[in-house]
Amino acid sequence: MRAFLTRLKSSRFTRGLLAVPLVLSLVISPAIAGNNDIDKQVNEASEALTEASKAVVAAAESLKDAQAKLPAAREAMAIATARESEATAVYNKAAAELVDAKLAYADALSKVTSKEAEISQLQKKVDQFARSVYQQGQTSQWEIILESTSPSDLTVRLQNIKAVSLSTAKSLDDLVGAKDQLISDAAAAEEVRIEMQRIANIASQALIDAQNAADKAAEAKVEVDKLVKQEAAALKVAEDDKAEVQKQYDELRAEQIRIAALSASTGEQGPVDPQATGPLSWPLPGYAAGGGVGWRVHPVYGYRSCHTGVDSGAPKGTPIRAAAAGIVLSTTVSRAYGNMTLINHGDGMVTMYAHQSQFAVSPGQAVGNQEVIGYVGSTGFSTGPHLHFEVHLNGVPYNPMGWFGGSRTVVPCWR
């Protein structure tokens, strides 16, 4: 198949097919004939049934483009999705830690507030003692002692003085300790706050990263979806075209059988000796014959059809002349051969002229040798202006070139 595609791409007939091999590898069956035979047949082909349509060429190019871009687009989407997952995980972890950090900070602040309240109470006690000492003066304690009325009263007074002194001293010690603890609690609370802020910053950045990654993943997915649709559309075009080409081949074969039957109806039963028939004139004077009779192989789908005549390219509107005198058997329009004229020359010989742009004769009309019967066109299954010319003997197509220097033999692919 690869060798076949390489030869197809290099042939004069398929230079415009571009990326058709990509479609071939996905939706097309291989050709039936041998490689050398296929090369020969493809190079000789000139009808639409042996050429890929522009739609298929465009679809193949579109498919090639989509498949070339898809890996990178899918990789970009995978990377963005992975980054989104990583960033989301970081955010979730930081958010959970932030909850704990806020609780720890609240606890630290509570300790600071409690210690501040404790210091406030101790400060009040110390301040109260200081005011008392200031108001009473330094002799107040001696006065309390001197005013004692008895030894026992003196003892009680001394114990009260001592208790007040001890209480005051303890309050001062507690105040100093509380202030030291407050400093420690405040420092701890600040550390917790700094850590909480660090975690909050991580969570905030992680959230931004996750959102950015999600946006990139969404953009990448849009691109992937677009390319997948492009790929599917290209394949659909190829599949539809393949079905249409198969339909055309079927129609062509049916039309050939119909023409053969119509041609056979004009002659006598039994075979005709081709050597006994008279000469024919070339229907397009000044224009040489092109593609000859034989198998035609569709370069994309590998379908085969029997080419039962010869082609001669000429500008649109070039007069087509009767190959011999006769009676116009029919002027018909078909999808396969377009505007087509059949002329009955008698003795079982009928000539056919296809793809005309317009007719110049009517059914039943007598025409002379080299009389204009129509004009070159590109109707039916045709790729450009040309004449498709056939010779039938009792409904059997013969190689027309047998009347122009070649052998008068039945078209080899007819049976």
Stockholm file with secondary structure:
# STOCKHOLM 1.0

chainA/1-415         MRAFLTRLKSSRFTRGLLAVPLVLSLVISPAIAGNNDIDKQVNEASEALTEASKAVVAAAESLKDAQAKLPAAREAMAIATARESEATAVYNKAAAELVDAKLAYADALSKVTSKEAEISQLQKKVDQFARSVYQQGQTSQWEIILESTSPSDLTVRLQNIKAVSLSTAKSLDDLVGAKDQLISDAAAAEEVRIEMQRIANIASQALIDAQNAADKAAEAKVEVDKLVKQEAAALKVAEDDKAEVQKQYDELRAEQIRIAALSASTGEQGPVDPQATGPLSWPLPGYAAGGGVGWRVHPVYGYRSCHTGVDSGAPKGTPIRAAAAGIVLSTTVSRAYGNMTLINHGDGMVTMYAHQSQFAVSPGQAVGNQEVIGYVGSTGFSTGPHLHFEVHLNGVPYNPMGWFGGSRTVVPCWR
#=GR chainA/1-415 SS CHHHHHHHHHSTTSGGGTTHHHHHHHHCCCCSSCHHHHHHHHHHCCBGGGSCCHHHHHHHHHHHHHHHHHHHHHHHHHHHHHHHHHHHHHHHHHHHHHHHHHHHHHHHHHHHHHHHHHHHHHHHHHHHHHHHHHHHCTTHHHHHHHTCCSHHHHHHHHHHHHHHHHHHHHHHHHHHHHHHHHHHHHHHHHHHHHHHHHHHHHHHHHHHHHHHHHHHHHHHHHHHHHHHHHHHHHHHHHHHHHHHHHHHHHHHHHHHHHHHHHHHTTSCSSCCCGGGSCCCCCSSTTCCCCSCSEEEECTTTCCEEEECSEEEECCTTCEEECSSSEEEEEEEEETTTEEEEEEEEETTEEEEEEEEEEESCCTTCEECTTCEEEEEBCCSSBSSSEEEEEEEETTEEECGGGGTTSCCCBCTTCC
#=GC SS_cons         CHHHHHHHHHSTTSGGGTTHHHHHHHHCCCCSSCHHHHHHHHHHCCBGGGSCCHHHHHHHHHHHHHHHHHHHHHHHHHHHHHHHHHHHHHHHHHHHHHHHHHHHHHHHHHHHHHHHHHHHHHHHHHHHHHHHHHHHCTTHHHHHHHTCCSHHHHHHHHHHHHHHHHHHHHHHHHHHHHHHHHHHHHHHHHHHHHHHHHHHHHHHHHHHHHHHHHHHHHHHHHHHHHHHHHHHHHHHHHHHHHHHHHHHHHHHHHHHHHHHHHHHTTSCSSCCCGGGSCCCCCSSTTCCCCSCSEEEECTTTCCEEEECSEEEECCTTCEEECSSSEEEEEEEEETTTEEEEEEEEETTEEEEEEEEEEESCCTTCEECTTCEEEEEBCCSSBSSSEEEEEEEETTEEECGGGGTTSCCCBCTTCC
//
